[in-house]
Amino acid sequence: MIARSQITLYSGGHKGTESEFGRLAETWGIQEVNFSFEGHPIERSQGVRILSPAELDKGNVSMEIVSARMGRKFAQAQKIRKVIQTIFHMVNNGYHVIAVGWIQPDDTVKGGTGWGVELAKLFNRPVHVYDQDRKSWFGWKNNTWVEEYPVLEKDSFVGTGTRNLTEDGRKAIQAFFEKAFGAA
């Protein structure tokens, strides 16, 4: 087992799921990096890394590509662009993507969380989603979601998900930390 102090959580520090991942990482003594950009409010103050405009550009992708991949349009494309660029940095740095939200019938995940999940698929990274409606973990295997509990294989992971974290979702993240890292 990798020493906790050698493990890094990459996240965005937003309200809900990302804040919960960060809070638990702090409790477990896991390093935390929260990517953000100038003027973007986040809840977590630990490990904040403000991306410069040049760094954000490294994660730039056409909103048409994002819309096509996600199967939906984004009404405020300019506002979400920086969020999409920030998510690129999270997934590019963390190996295993662990998300909480809702898997939709088209196999995408609802909201901005879905872009992190899609990037993990594109980068051929392990990805698991706790679906708050089905109350279970799912992993992406052979181009389909299968019920499967996440197991970390490397020293970094991405913790992301919905701002609307349910109590059940919170418990799922807590159980993930306990199983992955032992007692706090």
N, CA, C and O atoms as a DFTB+ gen file, in Angstrom:
736 C
 N C O
     1  1       0.843      -1.185       0.000
     2  2       0.000       0.000       0.000
     3  2       0.891       1.252       0.000
     4  3       1.872       1.322       0.741
     5  1       0.547       2.221      -0.822
     6  2       1.283       3.481      -0.918
     7  2       0.998       4.317       0.331
     8  3      -0.145       4.400       0.781
     9  1       2.053       4.940       0.892
    10  2       1.871       5.809       2.053
    11  2       0.915       6.943       1.694
    12  3       1.016       7.525       0.614
    13  1       0.003       7.253       2.586
    14  2      -0.990       8.304       2.340
    15  2      -0.348       9.618       1.941
    16  3      -0.858      10.322       1.070
    17  1       0.765       9.951       2.571
    18  2       1.428      11.230       2.288
    19  2       1.985      11.294       0.872
    20  3       2.351      12.371       0.401
    21  1       2.054      10.153       0.187
    22  2       2.551      10.095      -1.184
    23  2       1.426      10.088      -2.219
    24  3       1.679      10.030      -3.422
    25  1       0.188      10.148      -1.741
    26  2      -0.976      10.117      -2.626
    27  2      -1.487      11.547      -2.811
    28  3      -1.484      12.343      -1.871
    29  1      -1.925      11.863      -4.029
    30  2      -2.443      13.201      -4.308
    31  2      -3.851      13.123      -4.888
    32  3      -4.121      12.368      -5.822
    33  1      -4.733      13.921      -4.309
    34  2      -6.078      14.130      -4.834
    35  2      -6.035      15.383      -5.700
    36  3      -5.572      16.432      -5.254
    37  1      -6.515      15.277      -6.930
    38  2      -6.678      16.434      -7.810
    39  2      -8.165      16.712      -7.923
    40  3      -8.961      15.815      -8.199
    41  1      -8.526      17.963      -7.708
    42  2      -9.935      18.313      -7.699
    43  2     -10.097      19.781      -8.076
    44  3      -9.159      20.429      -8.539
    45  1     -11.311      20.288      -7.867
    46  2     -11.597      21.679      -8.171
    47  2     -12.050      22.472      -6.966
    48  3     -12.229      23.687      -7.059
    49  1     -12.242      21.806      -5.825
    50  2     -12.599      22.477      -4.597
    51  2     -13.990      23.086      -4.544
    52  3     -14.279      23.902      -3.669
    53  1     -14.857      22.693      -5.480
    54  2     -16.206      23.264      -5.527
    55  2     -17.086      22.717      -4.415
    56  3     -16.781      21.705      -3.784
    57  1     -18.191      23.427      -4.198
    58  2     -19.219      23.020      -3.254
    59  2     -19.700      21.603      -3.587
    60  3     -19.782      21.225      -4.756
    61  1     -20.009      20.845      -2.570
    62  2     -20.580      19.516      -2.782
    63  2     -19.523      18.438      -2.812
    64  3     -18.719      18.322      -1.887
    65  1     -19.518      17.647      -3.870
    66  2     -18.651      16.482      -3.973
    67  2     -17.174      16.833      -3.870
    68  3     -16.445      16.194      -3.111
    69  1     -16.718      17.828      -4.611
    70  2     -15.286      18.153      -4.597
    71  2     -14.840      18.641      -3.225
    72  3     -13.746      18.303      -2.773
    73  1     -15.656      19.413      -2.575
    74  2     -15.340      19.871      -1.235
    75  2     -15.277      18.692      -0.261
    76  3     -14.417      18.655       0.619
    77  1     -16.173      17.746      -0.418
    78  2     -16.178      16.554       0.440
    79  2     -14.930      15.712       0.207
    80  3     -14.317      15.247       1.168
    81  1     -14.544      15.509      -1.046
    82  2     -13.297      14.791      -1.329
    83  2     -12.126      15.485      -0.643
    84  3     -11.278      14.830      -0.038
    85  1     -12.083      16.801      -0.737
    86  2     -10.992      17.556      -0.128
    87  2     -10.980      17.455       1.385
    88  3      -9.927      17.279       1.997
    89  1     -12.148      17.565       1.979
    90  2     -12.247      17.462       3.436
    91  2     -11.726      16.110       3.913
    92  3     -10.991      16.030       4.897
    93  1     -12.113      15.049       3.207
    94  2     -11.673      13.703       3.593
    95  2     -10.176      13.506       3.307
    96  3      -9.480      12.855       4.086
    97  1      -9.687      14.059       2.207
    98  2      -8.249      13.973       1.922
    99  2      -7.458      14.613       3.059
   100  3      -6.440      14.075       3.495
   101  1      -7.926      15.754       3.531
   102  2      -7.256      16.432       4.650
   103  2      -7.290      15.549       5.901
   104  3      -6.282      15.422       6.596
   105  1      -8.427      14.947       6.186
   106  2      -8.572      14.073       7.355
   107  2      -7.617      12.884       7.270
   108  3      -7.037      12.479       8.277
   109  1      -7.453      12.321       6.064
   110  2      -6.617      11.139       5.867
   111  2      -5.132      11.481       5.626
   112  3      -4.307      10.577       5.496
   113  1      -4.797      12.760       5.566
   114  2      -3.401      13.142       5.348
   115  2      -2.934      12.940       3.921
   116  3      -1.762      12.663       3.670
   117  1      -3.872      13.084       2.982
   118  2      -3.569      12.935       1.559
   119  2      -3.362      14.326       0.963
   120  3      -4.110      15.256       1.265
   121  1      -2.341      14.460       0.115
   122  2      -2.082      15.746      -0.532
   123  2      -3.288      16.143      -1.378
   124  3      -3.966      15.293      -1.954
   125  1      -3.541      17.437      -1.443
   126  2      -4.709      17.949      -2.166
   127  2      -4.294      19.099      -3.070
   128  3      -3.658      20.055      -2.626
   129  1      -4.661      18.997      -4.348
   130  2      -4.445      20.082      -5.306
   131  2      -5.807      20.427      -5.899
   132  3      -6.482      19.576      -6.478
   133  1      -6.197      21.688      -5.744
   134  2      -7.473      22.163      -6.288
   135  2      -7.201      23.173      -7.388
   136  3      -6.734      24.281      -7.124
   137  1      -7.494      22.785      -8.620
   138  2      -7.303      23.679      -9.759
   139  2      -8.464      24.653      -9.857
   140  3      -9.625      24.279      -9.692
   141  1      -8.132      25.908     -10.127
   142  2      -9.153      26.925     -10.313
   143  2      -8.589      28.010     -11.225
   144  3      -7.488      27.882     -11.760
   145  1      -9.358      29.071     -11.389
   146  2      -8.917      30.195     -12.211
   147  2      -9.375      31.480     -11.550
   148  3     -10.283      31.478     -10.719
   149  1      -8.743      32.563     -11.924
   150  2      -9.012      33.877     -11.340
   151  2     -10.504      34.206     -11.388
   152  3     -11.140      34.110     -12.437
   153  1     -11.055      34.598     -10.227
   154  2     -12.455      35.006     -10.160
   155  2     -13.451      33.878      -9.995
   156  3     -14.657      34.125      -9.996
   157  1     -12.989      32.655      -9.856
   158  2     -13.884      31.510      -9.737
   159  2     -13.994      31.105      -8.264
   160  3     -12.998      30.696      -7.667
   161  1     -15.183      31.212      -7.670
   162  2     -15.323      30.884      -6.252
   163  2     -15.280      29.374      -5.986
   164  3     -15.941      28.591      -6.669
   165  1     -14.493      28.984      -4.987
   166  2     -14.442      27.583      -4.565
   167  2     -14.524      27.535      -3.043
   168  3     -14.295      28.541      -2.372
   169  1     -14.853      26.356      -2.499
   170  2     -14.977      26.194      -1.050
   171  2     -13.667      25.820      -0.377
   172  3     -13.412      26.246       0.749
   173  1     -12.842      25.042      -1.035
   174  2     -11.604      24.559      -0.433
   175  2     -10.493      25.582      -0.614
   176  3     -10.337      26.156      -1.692
   177  1      -9.721      25.808       0.443
   178  2      -8.583      26.725       0.338
   179  2      -7.254      25.975       0.369
   180  3      -6.205      26.575       0.137
   181  1      -7.283      24.678       0.650
   182  2      -6.075      23.878       0.692
   183  2      -5.608      23.539      -0.723
   184  3      -6.405      23.155      -1.579
   185  1      -4.317      23.688      -0.950
   186  2      -3.721      23.251      -2.210
   187  2      -4.278      23.916      -3.445
   188  3      -4.303      23.299      -4.510
   189  1      -4.725      25.149      -3.341
   190  2      -5.318      25.825      -4.504
   191  2      -4.220      26.178      -5.504
   192  3      -3.175      26.718      -5.142
   193  1      -4.481      25.865      -6.747
   194  2      -3.558      26.173      -7.846
   195  2      -4.341      26.972      -8.873
   196  3      -5.131      26.408      -9.631
   197  1      -4.126      28.291      -8.904
   198  2      -4.811      29.158      -9.859
   199  2      -4.104      29.042     -11.204
   200  3      -2.914      29.336     -11.322
   201  1      -4.842      28.615     -12.202
   202  2      -4.282      28.436     -13.546
   203  2      -4.220      29.777     -14.275
   204  3      -5.171      30.558     -14.250
   205  1      -3.105      30.022     -14.911
   206  2      -2.938      31.239     -15.708
   207  2      -3.717      31.086     -17.009
   208  3      -4.109      29.973     -17.358
   209  1      -3.951      32.179     -17.735
   210  2      -4.618      32.056     -19.040
   211  2      -3.877      31.098     -19.980
   212  3      -4.518      30.341     -20.710
   213  1      -2.551      31.117     -19.975
   214  2      -1.777      30.206     -20.836
   215  2      -1.985      28.753     -20.418
   216  3      -2.091      27.870     -21.269
   217  1      -2.042      28.504     -19.109
   218  2      -2.279      27.138     -18.634
   219  2      -3.690      26.691     -18.976
   220  3      -3.901      25.547     -19.380
   221  1      -4.651      27.582     -18.820
   222  2      -6.025      27.247     -19.183
   223  2      -6.110      26.865     -20.653
   224  3      -6.817      25.924     -21.014
   225  1      -5.392      27.593     -21.502
   226  2      -5.406      27.307     -22.946
   227  2      -4.962      25.890     -23.267
   228  3      -5.395      25.319     -24.268
   229  1      -4.103      25.313     -22.430
   230  2      -3.654      23.930     -22.666
   231  2      -4.821      22.946     -22.595
   232  3      -4.773      21.874     -23.198
   233  1      -5.857      23.311     -21.862
   234  2      -7.036      22.463     -21.751
   235  2      -8.174      22.898     -22.647
   236  3      -9.305      22.434     -22.498
   237  1      -7.874      23.799     -23.586
   238  2      -8.915      24.331     -24.455
   239  2      -9.374      23.285     -25.474
   240  3      -8.563      22.572     -26.066
   241  1     -10.641      23.216     -25.655
   242  2     -11.233      22.323     -26.653
   243  2     -12.486      23.018     -27.175
   244  3     -13.148      23.761     -26.450
   245  1     -12.790      22.772     -28.402
   246  2     -13.972      23.365     -29.012
   247  2     -15.225      22.972     -28.232
   248  3     -15.414      21.804     -27.895
   249  1     -16.069      23.944     -27.953
   250  2     -17.317      23.648     -27.255
   251  2     -18.228      22.781     -28.120
   252  3     -19.103      22.090     -27.598
   253  1     -18.031      22.814     -29.434
   254  2     -18.795      21.926     -30.317
   255  2     -18.406      20.474     -30.060
   256  3     -19.255      19.583     -30.070
   257  1     -17.101      20.242     -29.828
   258  2     -16.634      18.881     -29.535
   259  2     -17.187      18.432     -28.187
   260  3     -17.656      17.302     -28.046
   261  1     -17.129      19.319     -27.198
   262  2     -17.665      18.994     -25.875
   263  2     -19.156      18.687     -25.996
   264  3     -19.633      17.693     -25.449
   265  1     -19.886      19.533     -26.707
   266  2     -21.327      19.331     -26.877
   267  2     -21.627      18.019     -27.584
   268  3     -22.550      17.305     -27.194
   269  1     -20.861      17.693     -28.619
   270  2     -21.082      16.446     -29.359
   271  2     -20.778      15.237     -28.477
   272  3     -21.534      14.266     -28.463
   273  1     -19.675      15.300     -27.748
   274  2     -19.266      14.172     -26.897
   275  2     -20.265      13.969     -25.752
   276  3     -20.547      12.839     -25.352
   277  1     -20.789      15.075     -25.237
   278  2     -21.700      15.004     -24.104
   279  2     -23.162      14.857     -24.542
   280  3     -24.028      14.555     -23.720
   281  1     -23.435      15.067     -25.814
   282  2     -24.796      14.923     -26.314
   283  2     -25.733      16.021     -25.854
   284  3     -26.939      15.804     -25.732
   285  1     -25.178      17.216     -25.596
   286  2     -26.024      18.328     -25.175
   287  2     -25.340      19.660     -25.456
   288  3     -24.130      19.724     -25.672
   289  1     -26.130      20.703     -25.449
   290  2     -25.636      22.061     -25.679
   291  2     -25.421      22.760     -24.340
   292  3     -26.102      22.475     -23.355
   293  1     -24.476      23.665     -24.327
   294  2     -24.201      24.453     -23.131
   295  2     -24.631      25.882     -23.409
   296  3     -24.073      26.551     -24.279
   297  1     -25.628      26.346     -22.663
   298  2     -26.209      27.668     -22.899
   299  2     -25.198      28.789     -22.671
   300  3     -25.194      29.777     -23.406
   301  1     -24.359      28.649     -21.679
   302  2     -23.383      29.681     -21.353
   303  2     -21.979      29.162     -21.658
   304  3     -21.167      28.970     -20.753
   305  1     -21.708      28.940     -22.933
   306  2     -20.456      28.314     -23.354
   307  2     -19.223      29.058     -22.866
   308  3     -18.248      28.425     -22.464
   309  1     -19.242      30.379     -22.891
   310  2     -18.063      31.140     -22.453
   311  2     -17.799      30.940     -20.966
   312  3     -16.649      30.824     -20.542
   313  1     -18.861      30.899     -20.184
   314  2     -18.712      30.715     -18.737
   315  2     -18.183      29.322     -18.420
   316  3     -17.321      29.169     -17.555
   317  1     -18.685      28.317     -19.105
   318  2     -18.285      26.945     -18.806
   319  2     -16.926      26.582     -19.418
   320  3     -16.292      25.620     -18.985
   321  1     -16.484      27.335     -20.407
   322  2     -15.214      27.024     -21.074
   323  2     -14.062      26.901     -20.080
   324  3     -13.296      25.939     -20.141
   325  1     -13.928      27.860     -19.167
   326  2     -12.832      27.824     -18.190
   327  2     -12.988      26.635     -17.241
   328  3     -11.998      26.048     -16.807
   329  1     -14.219      26.289     -16.925
   330  2     -14.458      25.117     -16.082
   331  2     -13.997      23.857     -16.832
   332  3     -13.337      22.996     -16.252
   333  1     -14.342      23.755     -18.104
   334  2     -13.924      22.622     -18.940
   335  2     -12.393      22.559     -19.011
   336  3     -11.807      21.481     -18.922
   337  1     -11.760      23.711     -19.171
   338  2     -10.297      23.769     -19.239
   339  2      -9.681      23.339     -17.908
   340  3      -8.652      22.663     -17.891
   341  1     -10.295      23.720     -16.809
   342  2      -9.804      23.342     -15.483
   343  2      -9.938      21.841     -15.272
   344  3      -9.042      21.208     -14.715
   345  1     -11.047      21.271     -15.713
   346  2     -11.271      19.826     -15.586
   347  2     -10.184      19.062     -16.340
   348  3      -9.743      18.007     -15.884
   349  1      -9.747      19.586     -17.491
   350  2      -8.649      18.952     -18.224
   351  2      -7.428      18.801     -17.318
   352  3      -6.811      17.736     -17.288
   353  1      -7.076      19.844     -16.587
   354  2      -5.894      19.797     -15.717
   355  2      -6.070      18.781     -14.589
   356  3      -5.115      18.102     -14.212
   357  1      -7.267      18.676     -14.058
   358  2      -7.530      17.686     -13.014
   359  2      -7.269      16.283     -13.555
   360  3      -6.539      15.500     -12.948
   361  1      -7.876      15.974     -14.709
   362  2      -7.774      14.621     -15.270
   363  2      -6.379      14.359     -15.824
   364  3      -5.886      13.234     -15.747
   365  1      -5.749      15.362     -16.369
   366  2      -4.402      15.191     -16.915
   367  2      -3.389      14.881     -15.804
   368  3      -2.397      14.195     -16.052
   369  1      -3.627      15.373     -14.598
   370  2      -2.703      15.150     -13.485
   371  2      -3.040      13.930     -12.646
   372  3      -2.138      13.232     -12.182
   373  1      -4.315      13.663     -12.446
   374  2      -4.729      12.517     -11.639
   375  2      -4.923      11.297     -12.521
   376  3      -5.344      11.418     -13.671
   377  1      -4.621      10.139     -11.994
   378  2      -4.713       8.933     -12.819
   379  2      -6.138       8.374     -12.867
   380  3      -6.709       8.223     -13.948
   381  1      -6.697       8.075     -11.729
   382  2      -8.007       7.416     -11.634
   383  2      -9.065       8.478     -11.349
   384  3      -8.928       9.243     -10.394
   385  1     -10.100       8.534     -12.152
   386  2     -11.170       9.514     -11.944
   387  2     -12.284       8.859     -11.128
   388  3     -12.864       7.848     -11.524
   389  1     -12.561       9.472      -9.974
   390  2     -13.623       9.011      -9.082
   391  2     -14.651      10.145      -9.021
   392  3     -14.331      11.255      -8.598
   393  1     -15.871       9.864      -9.440
   394  2     -16.889      10.907      -9.541
   395  2     -18.176      10.480      -8.844
   396  3     -18.442       9.292      -8.660
   397  1     -18.963      11.475      -8.465
   398  2     -20.281      11.228      -7.883
   399  2     -21.283      12.074      -8.659
   400  3     -21.077      13.272      -8.852
   401  1     -22.356      11.451      -9.097
   402  2     -23.376      12.170      -9.843
   403  2     -24.440      11.224     -10.341
   404  3     -24.949      10.380      -9.604
   405  1     -24.768      11.387     -11.622
   406  2     -25.824      10.578     -12.222
   407  2     -25.405      10.141     -13.617
   408  3     -25.084      10.973     -14.466
   409  1     -25.408       8.837     -13.850
   410  2     -25.144       8.304     -15.182
   411  2     -26.453       8.379     -15.957
   412  3     -27.489       7.890     -15.509
   413  1     -26.384       9.000     -17.125
   414  2     -27.582       9.197     -17.937
   415  2     -27.771       8.040     -18.918
   416  3     -26.847       7.256     -19.129
   417  1     -28.951       7.926     -19.517
   418  2     -29.224       6.826     -20.440
   419  2     -28.246       6.740     -21.621
   420  3     -28.047       5.658     -22.173
   421  1     -27.630       7.877     -22.017
   422  2     -26.670       7.845     -23.134
   423  2     -25.251       7.522     -22.672
   424  3     -24.301       7.675     -23.439
   425  1     -25.099       7.072     -21.412
   426  2     -23.820       6.685     -20.800
   427  2     -22.903       7.849     -20.467
   428  3     -21.759       7.627     -20.071
   429  1     -23.377       9.100     -20.618
   430  2     -22.605      10.237     -20.132
   431  2     -23.031      10.498     -18.689
   432  3     -23.999       9.917     -18.198
   433  1     -22.305      11.367     -18.030
   434  2     -22.637      11.734     -16.656
   435  2     -23.121      13.174     -16.667
   436  3     -22.571      14.015     -17.378
   437  1     -24.130      13.452     -15.897
   438  2     -24.775      14.760     -15.867
   439  2     -23.797      15.874     -15.475
   440  3     -22.935      15.689     -14.616
   441  1     -23.951      17.029     -16.123
   442  2     -23.228      18.248     -15.756
   443  2     -21.767      18.275     -16.169
   444  3     -21.307      17.466     -16.975
   445  1     -21.047      19.240     -15.583
   446  2     -19.620      19.387     -15.866
   447  2     -18.821      18.174     -15.450
   448  3     -17.774      17.883     -16.029
   449  1     -19.313      17.463     -14.446
   450  2     -18.688      16.211     -14.017
   451  2     -18.534      15.269     -15.203
   452  3     -17.548      14.540     -15.315
   453  1     -19.517      15.299     -16.075
   454  2     -19.500      14.424     -17.247
   455  2     -18.289      14.640     -18.133
   456  3     -17.794      13.692     -18.743
   457  1     -17.796      15.889     -18.217
   458  2     -16.627      16.137     -19.056
   459  2     -15.394      15.464     -18.456
   460  3     -14.576      14.915     -19.194
   461  1     -15.247      15.497     -17.144
   462  2     -14.136      14.795     -16.501
   463  2     -14.205      13.301     -16.767
   464  3     -13.182      12.662     -17.014
   465  1     -15.395      12.749     -16.718
   466  2     -15.590      11.325     -16.998
   467  2     -15.259      11.025     -18.462
   468  3     -14.598      10.029     -18.758
   469  1     -15.719      11.891     -19.382
   470  2     -15.426      11.682     -20.804
   471  2     -13.924      11.771     -21.085
   472  3     -13.390      10.989     -21.871
   473  1     -13.248      12.722     -20.444
   474  2     -11.793      12.820     -20.619
   475  2     -11.101      11.555     -20.121
   476  3     -10.174      11.060     -20.762
   477  1     -11.547      11.034     -18.985
   478  2     -10.962       9.791     -18.475
   479  2     -11.127       8.670     -19.495
   480  3     -10.202       7.889     -19.722
   481  1     -12.299       8.593     -20.104
   482  2     -12.528       7.574     -21.138
   483  2     -11.576       7.804     -22.315
   484  3     -10.951       6.864     -22.806
   485  1     -11.471       9.070     -22.768
   486  2     -10.601       9.387     -23.904
   487  2      -9.129       9.115     -23.606
   488  3      -8.384       8.673     -24.481
   489  1      -8.712       9.383     -22.363
   490  2      -7.320       9.177     -21.957
   491  2      -7.048       7.739     -21.542
   492  3      -5.934       7.403     -21.140
   493  1      -8.068       6.892     -21.639
   494  2      -7.937       5.482     -21.265
   495  2      -7.551       5.313     -19.793
   496  3      -6.714       4.476     -19.453
   497  1      -8.164       6.105     -18.938
   498  2      -7.887       6.060     -17.504
   499  2      -9.018       5.306     -16.800
   500  3     -10.151       5.277     -17.282
   501  1      -8.701       4.703     -15.664
   502  2      -9.791       4.102     -14.893
   503  2     -10.754       5.202     -14.448
   504  3     -10.329       6.283     -14.039
   505  1     -12.037       4.919     -14.530
   506  2     -13.053       5.891     -14.119
   507  2     -14.202       5.157     -13.440
   508  3     -14.704       4.145     -13.930
   509  1     -14.598       5.705     -12.294
   510  2     -15.726       5.161     -11.545
   511  2     -16.661       6.290     -11.160
   512  3     -16.225       7.390     -10.823
   513  1     -17.944       6.003     -11.215
   514  2     -18.976       6.985     -10.854
   515  2     -19.907       6.355      -9.834
   516  3     -20.403       5.244     -10.019
   517  1     -20.133       7.090      -8.753
   518  2     -21.173       6.693      -7.823
   519  2     -22.451       7.359      -8.306
   520  3     -22.569       8.584      -8.275
   521  1     -23.413       6.547      -8.755
   522  2     -24.684       7.056      -9.249
   523  2     -25.615       7.235      -8.054
   524  3     -26.002       6.265      -7.404
   525  1     -25.967       8.489      -7.775
   526  2     -26.765       8.795      -6.584
   527  2     -28.195       8.278      -6.659
   528  3     -28.832       8.092      -5.622
   529  1     -28.714       8.041      -7.856
   530  2     -30.058       7.467      -7.962
   531  2     -30.020       5.955      -7.723
   532  3     -30.856       5.407      -7.004
   533  1     -29.049       5.301      -8.332
   534  2     -28.958       3.838      -8.211
   535  2     -28.247       3.397      -6.940
   536  3     -28.266       2.218      -6.586
   537  1     -27.605       4.370      -6.242
   538  2     -26.918       4.112      -4.977
   539  2     -25.873       3.006      -5.110
   540  3     -25.810       2.079      -4.303
   541  1     -25.048       3.137      -6.168
   542  2     -24.019       2.133      -6.407
   543  2     -22.881       2.731      -7.232
   544  3     -23.067       3.716      -7.947
   545  1     -21.701       2.119      -7.122
   546  2     -20.534       2.497      -7.918
   547  2     -20.554       1.756      -9.243
   548  3     -20.939       0.589      -9.308
   549  1     -20.127       2.457     -10.322
   550  2     -20.024       1.864     -11.650
   551  2     -18.676       2.219     -12.255
   552  3     -18.195       3.344     -12.121
   553  1     -18.075       1.241     -12.923
   554  2     -16.820       1.466     -13.633
   555  2     -17.052       1.345     -15.127
   556  3     -17.932       0.603     -15.565
   557  1     -16.262       2.074     -15.914
   558  2     -16.364       2.044     -17.371
   559  2     -15.463       0.927     -17.880
   560  3     -14.240       1.035     -17.801
   561  1     -16.053      -0.141     -18.401
   562  2     -15.321      -1.315     -18.882
   563  2     -15.866      -1.727     -20.243
   564  3     -17.072      -1.916     -20.404
   565  1     -14.982      -1.864     -21.213
   566  2     -15.386      -2.312     -22.553
   567  2     -16.564      -1.512     -23.095
   568  3     -17.525      -2.071     -23.624
   569  1     -16.470      -0.191     -22.951
   570  2     -17.465       0.746     -23.486
   571  2     -18.861       0.606     -22.897
   572  3     -19.860       0.851     -23.573
   573  1     -18.917       0.213     -21.635
   574  2     -20.198       0.158     -20.939
   575  2     -19.972       0.328     -19.440
   576  3     -18.880       0.059     -18.940
   577  1     -20.991       0.768     -18.733
   578  2     -20.912       0.893     -17.285
   579  2     -21.253      -0.445     -16.641
   580  3     -22.276      -1.054     -16.954
   581  1     -20.391      -0.892     -15.742
   582  2     -20.638      -2.122     -14.995
   583  2     -20.565      -1.797     -13.508
   584  3     -19.749      -0.983     -13.077
   585  1     -21.418      -2.436     -12.741
   586  2     -21.390      -2.206     -11.303
   587  2     -20.058      -2.723     -10.763
   588  3     -19.731      -3.901     -10.901
   589  1     -19.292      -1.811     -10.143
   590  2     -17.949      -2.172      -9.705
   591  2     -17.438      -1.118      -8.716
   592  3     -17.590       0.082      -8.940
   593  1     -16.846      -1.574      -7.648
   594  2     -16.300      -0.667      -6.642
   595  2     -14.922      -0.173      -7.093
   596  3     -14.134      -0.968      -7.605
   597  1     -14.610       1.118      -6.918
   598  2     -13.303       1.634      -7.344
   599  2     -12.165       1.158      -6.444
   600  3     -12.288       1.147      -5.219
   601  1     -11.064       0.767      -7.069
   602  2      -9.851       0.376      -6.357
   603  2      -8.704       1.179      -6.958
   604  3      -8.435       1.087      -8.156
   605  1      -8.032       1.964      -6.127
   606  2      -6.924       2.787      -6.614
   607  2      -5.703       1.927      -6.917
   608  3      -5.336       1.047      -6.138
   609  1      -5.079       2.200      -8.065
   610  2      -3.897       1.446      -8.483
   611  2      -2.636       2.300      -8.493
   612  3      -1.529       1.763      -8.536
   613  1      -2.788       3.618      -8.453
   614  2      -1.654       4.544      -8.552
   615  2      -1.675       5.520      -7.386
   616  3      -2.518       5.426      -6.494
   617  1      -0.741       6.452      -7.408
   618  2      -0.593       7.405      -6.304
   619  2      -1.332       8.724      -6.517
   620  3      -1.079       9.697      -5.807
   621  1      -2.238       8.763      -7.482
   622  2      -3.027       9.975      -7.694
   623  2      -4.418       9.613      -8.181
   624  3      -4.632       8.599      -8.844
   625  1      -5.363      10.490      -7.824
   626  2      -6.723      10.300      -8.307
   627  2      -7.416      11.648      -8.381
   628  3      -7.004      12.618      -7.746
   629  1      -8.478      11.683      -9.170
   630  2      -9.308      12.867      -9.324
   631  2     -10.587      12.620      -8.530
   632  3     -11.221      11.574      -8.669
   633  1     -10.956      13.577      -7.709
   634  2     -12.221      13.512      -6.986
   635  2     -13.103      14.635      -7.491
   636  3     -12.796      15.811      -7.295
   637  1     -14.191      14.277      -8.137
   638  2     -15.055      15.291      -8.744
   639  2     -16.505      14.847      -8.656
   640  3     -16.800      13.705      -8.304
   641  1     -17.401      15.764      -8.980
   642  2     -18.801      15.389      -8.974
   643  2     -19.740      16.564      -8.789
   644  3     -19.350      17.730      -8.857
   645  1     -20.954      16.221      -8.560
   646  2     -22.054      17.172      -8.470
   647  2     -21.935      18.108      -7.268
   648  3     -21.401      17.748      -6.219
   649  1     -22.448      19.310      -7.459
   650  2     -22.585      20.239      -6.326
   651  2     -23.706      19.765      -5.411
   652  3     -23.725      20.090      -4.224
   653  1     -24.643      18.991      -5.968
   654  2     -25.820      18.527      -5.231
   655  2     -25.580      17.141      -4.632
   656  3     -26.264      16.171      -4.961
   657  1     -24.601      17.082      -3.756
   658  2     -24.240      15.821      -3.116
   659  2     -25.290      15.427      -2.093
   660  3     -25.635      16.210      -1.208
   661  1     -25.795      14.205      -2.220
   662  2     -26.780      13.695      -1.263
   663  2     -26.049      13.097      -0.060
   664  3     -24.839      12.876      -0.106
   665  1     -26.779      12.845       0.989
   666  2     -26.184      12.197       2.163
   667  2     -25.669      10.805       1.792
   668  3     -24.629      10.372       2.288
   669  1     -26.392      10.114       0.928
   670  2     -25.960       8.801       0.474
   671  2     -24.653       8.911      -0.325
   672  3     -23.758       8.079      -0.172
   673  1     -24.547       9.934      -1.173
   674  2     -23.307      10.161      -1.923
   675  2     -22.151      10.471      -0.997
   676  3     -21.034      10.003      -1.219
   677  1     -22.406      11.257       0.040
   678  2     -21.390      11.599       1.044
   679  2     -20.886      10.322       1.738
   680  3     -19.685      10.142       1.938
   681  1     -21.819       9.454       2.094
   682  2     -21.449       8.189       2.747
   683  2     -20.634       7.302       1.806
   684  3     -19.722       6.601       2.242
   685  1     -20.966       7.337       0.516
   686  2     -20.220       6.534      -0.462
   687  2     -18.769       7.002      -0.570
   688  3     -17.855       6.184      -0.680
   689  1     -18.560       8.321      -0.539
   690  2     -17.190       8.856      -0.593
   691  2     -16.440       8.467       0.677
   692  3     -15.281       8.056       0.613
   693  1     -17.088       8.593       1.818
   694  2     -16.474       8.216       3.103
   695  2     -16.064       6.742       3.071
   696  3     -14.953       6.396       3.471
   697  1     -16.960       5.876       2.595
   698  2     -16.665       4.442       2.525
   699  2     -15.517       4.170       1.556
   700  3     -14.686       3.297       1.806
   701  1     -15.469       4.919       0.446
   702  2     -14.358       4.773      -0.501
   703  2     -13.031       5.073       0.192
   704  3     -12.072       4.315       0.046
   705  1     -12.966       6.177       0.949
   706  2     -11.735       6.532       1.657
   707  2     -11.356       5.461       2.669
   708  3     -10.187       5.091       2.775
   709  1     -12.325       4.969       3.404
   710  2     -12.045       3.937       4.418
   711  2     -11.509       2.676       3.767
   712  3     -10.560       2.073       4.268
   713  1     -12.105       2.271       2.658
   714  2     -11.669       1.040       1.998
   715  2     -10.312       1.242       1.313
   716  3      -9.469       0.345       1.336
   717  1     -10.102       2.398       0.712
   718  2      -8.849       2.652      -0.020
   719  2      -7.675       2.934       0.906
   720  3      -6.546       2.545       0.605
   721  1      -7.924       3.613       2.038
   722  2      -6.818       4.108       2.865
   723  2      -6.840       3.653       4.315
   724  3      -5.972       4.047       5.095
   725  1      -7.810       2.836       4.691
   726  2      -7.890       2.375       6.085
   727  2      -8.534       3.433       6.963
   728  3      -9.117       4.401       6.474
   729  1      -8.416       3.231       8.260
   730  2      -9.013       4.165       9.218
   731  2      -8.314       5.523       9.133
   732  3      -7.117       5.600       8.856
   733  1      -9.071       6.582       9.373
   734  2      -8.502       7.937       9.340
   735  2      -7.519       8.146      10.464
   736  3      -6.945       9.228      10.589
